[in-house]
Amino acid sequence: MKISNDELVLEAEREIKLERESTLKIIKLFQEISAQKIFLERGFPSFYEMVTKHFG
């Protein structure tokens, strides 16, 4: 079954909206991790180290 061009565009728009919402959630979570210095509790010397080594 072939999807119409309009449906392809609508699906792309929906996925982009979901991706933006997810990105915003991650940014807010990272802000809290940084503000609360949770990276130190987890044995990382910096927030950057935690993000790159733990989260990849």
Biotite code that builds the C-alpha atoms (Angstrom):
import biotite.structure as struc

atoms = struc.array([
    struc.Atom([0.000, 0.000, 0.000], chain_id="A", res_id=1, res_name="MET", atom_name="CA", element="C"),
    struc.Atom([1.374, 3.373, -1.039], chain_id="A", res_id=2, res_name="LYS", atom_name="CA", element="C"),
    struc.Atom([1.084, 6.377, 1.247], chain_id="A", res_id=3, res_name="ILE", atom_name="CA", element="C"),
    struc.Atom([0.063, 9.661, -0.362], chain_id="A", res_id=4, res_name="SER", atom_name="CA", element="C"),
    struc.Atom([2.377, 12.641, -0.583], chain_id="A", res_id=5, res_name="ASN", atom_name="CA", element="C"),
    struc.Atom([0.105, 14.581, 1.770], chain_id="A", res_id=6, res_name="ASP", atom_name="CA", element="C"),
    struc.Atom([0.238, 11.785, 4.327], chain_id="A", res_id=7, res_name="GLU", atom_name="CA", element="C"),
    struc.Atom([4.034, 11.656, 4.087], chain_id="A", res_id=8, res_name="LEU", atom_name="CA", element="C"),
    struc.Atom([4.257, 15.375, 4.807], chain_id="A", res_id=9, res_name="VAL", atom_name="CA", element="C"),
    struc.Atom([1.756, 15.146, 7.693], chain_id="A", res_id=10, res_name="LEU", atom_name="CA", element="C"),
    struc.Atom([3.636, 12.221, 9.216], chain_id="A", res_id=11, res_name="GLU", atom_name="CA", element="C"),
    struc.Atom([6.927, 14.120, 8.959], chain_id="A", res_id=12, res_name="ALA", atom_name="CA", element="C"),
    struc.Atom([5.325, 17.127, 10.662], chain_id="A", res_id=13, res_name="GLU", atom_name="CA", element="C"),
    struc.Atom([3.993, 14.931, 13.492], chain_id="A", res_id=14, res_name="ARG", atom_name="CA", element="C"),
    struc.Atom([7.354, 13.275, 14.024], chain_id="A", res_id=15, res_name="GLU", atom_name="CA", element="C"),
    struc.Atom([9.186, 16.602, 14.042], chain_id="A", res_id=16, res_name="ILE", atom_name="CA", element="C"),
    struc.Atom([6.778, 17.930, 16.684], chain_id="A", res_id=17, res_name="LYS", atom_name="CA", element="C"),
    struc.Atom([7.329, 14.837, 18.843], chain_id="A", res_id=18, res_name="LEU", atom_name="CA", element="C"),
    struc.Atom([11.103, 15.125, 18.437], chain_id="A", res_id=19, res_name="GLU", atom_name="CA", element="C"),
    struc.Atom([11.050, 18.781, 19.520], chain_id="A", res_id=20, res_name="ARG", atom_name="CA", element="C"),
    struc.Atom([8.961, 17.928, 22.574], chain_id="A", res_id=21, res_name="GLU", atom_name="CA", element="C"),
    struc.Atom([11.360, 15.124, 23.509], chain_id="A", res_id=22, res_name="SER", atom_name="CA", element="C"),
    struc.Atom([14.374, 17.374, 23.034], chain_id="A", res_id=23, res_name="THR", atom_name="CA", element="C"),
    struc.Atom([12.844, 20.008, 25.307], chain_id="A", res_id=24, res_name="LEU", atom_name="CA", element="C"),
    struc.Atom([12.192, 17.385, 28.001], chain_id="A", res_id=25, res_name="LYS", atom_name="CA", element="C"),
    struc.Atom([15.795, 16.183, 27.792], chain_id="A", res_id=26, res_name="ILE", atom_name="CA", element="C"),
    struc.Atom([17.131, 19.734, 28.050], chain_id="A", res_id=27, res_name="ILE", atom_name="CA", element="C"),
    struc.Atom([15.023, 20.370, 31.160], chain_id="A", res_id=28, res_name="LYS", atom_name="CA", element="C"),
    struc.Atom([16.199, 17.104, 32.731], chain_id="A", res_id=29, res_name="LEU", atom_name="CA", element="C"),
    struc.Atom([19.828, 17.950, 31.949], chain_id="A", res_id=30, res_name="PHE", atom_name="CA", element="C"),
    struc.Atom([19.364, 21.382, 33.526], chain_id="A", res_id=31, res_name="GLN", atom_name="CA", element="C"),
    struc.Atom([18.190, 19.743, 36.751], chain_id="A", res_id=32, res_name="GLU", atom_name="CA", element="C"),
    struc.Atom([20.992, 17.168, 36.717], chain_id="A", res_id=33, res_name="ILE", atom_name="CA", element="C"),
    struc.Atom([23.482, 19.996, 36.314], chain_id="A", res_id=34, res_name="SER", atom_name="CA", element="C"),
    struc.Atom([21.876, 22.319, 38.878], chain_id="A", res_id=35, res_name="ALA", atom_name="CA", element="C"),
    struc.Atom([21.676, 19.574, 41.506], chain_id="A", res_id=36, res_name="GLN", atom_name="CA", element="C"),
    struc.Atom([25.195, 18.392, 40.670], chain_id="A", res_id=37, res_name="LYS", atom_name="CA", element="C"),
    struc.Atom([23.936, 14.823, 40.365], chain_id="A", res_id=38, res_name="ILE", atom_name="CA", element="C"),
    struc.Atom([26.948, 14.092, 38.162], chain_id="A", res_id=39, res_name="PHE", atom_name="CA", element="C"),
    struc.Atom([29.160, 14.379, 41.263], chain_id="A", res_id=40, res_name="LEU", atom_name="CA", element="C"),
    struc.Atom([27.002, 11.853, 43.164], chain_id="A", res_id=41, res_name="GLU", atom_name="CA", element="C"),
    struc.Atom([27.466, 9.474, 40.246], chain_id="A", res_id=42, res_name="ARG", atom_name="CA", element="C"),
    struc.Atom([31.250, 9.802, 40.308], chain_id="A", res_id=43, res_name="GLY", atom_name="CA", element="C"),
    struc.Atom([31.708, 12.099, 37.332], chain_id="A", res_id=44, res_name="PHE", atom_name="CA", element="C"),
    struc.Atom([33.975, 15.139, 37.689], chain_id="A", res_id=45, res_name="PRO", atom_name="CA", element="C"),
    struc.Atom([31.717, 17.276, 35.487], chain_id="A", res_id=46, res_name="SER", atom_name="CA", element="C"),
    struc.Atom([28.293, 17.400, 33.894], chain_id="A", res_id=47, res_name="PHE", atom_name="CA", element="C"),
    struc.Atom([29.983, 17.121, 30.486], chain_id="A", res_id=48, res_name="TYR", atom_name="CA", element="C"),
    struc.Atom([31.684, 13.886, 31.538], chain_id="A", res_id=49, res_name="GLU", atom_name="CA", element="C"),
    struc.Atom([28.388, 12.395, 32.680], chain_id="A", res_id=50, res_name="MET", atom_name="CA", element="C"),
    struc.Atom([26.577, 13.364, 29.501], chain_id="A", res_id=51, res_name="VAL", atom_name="CA", element="C"),
    struc.Atom([29.268, 12.033, 27.182], chain_id="A", res_id=52, res_name="THR", atom_name="CA", element="C"),
    struc.Atom([30.193, 8.872, 29.089], chain_id="A", res_id=53, res_name="LYS", atom_name="CA", element="C"),
    struc.Atom([26.925, 7.845, 30.718], chain_id="A", res_id=54, res_name="HIS", atom_name="CA", element="C"),
    struc.Atom([24.373, 8.970, 28.158], chain_id="A", res_id=55, res_name="PHE", atom_name="CA", element="C"),
    struc.Atom([26.636, 8.723, 25.126], chain_id="A", res_id=56, res_name="GLY", atom_name="CA", element="C"),
])
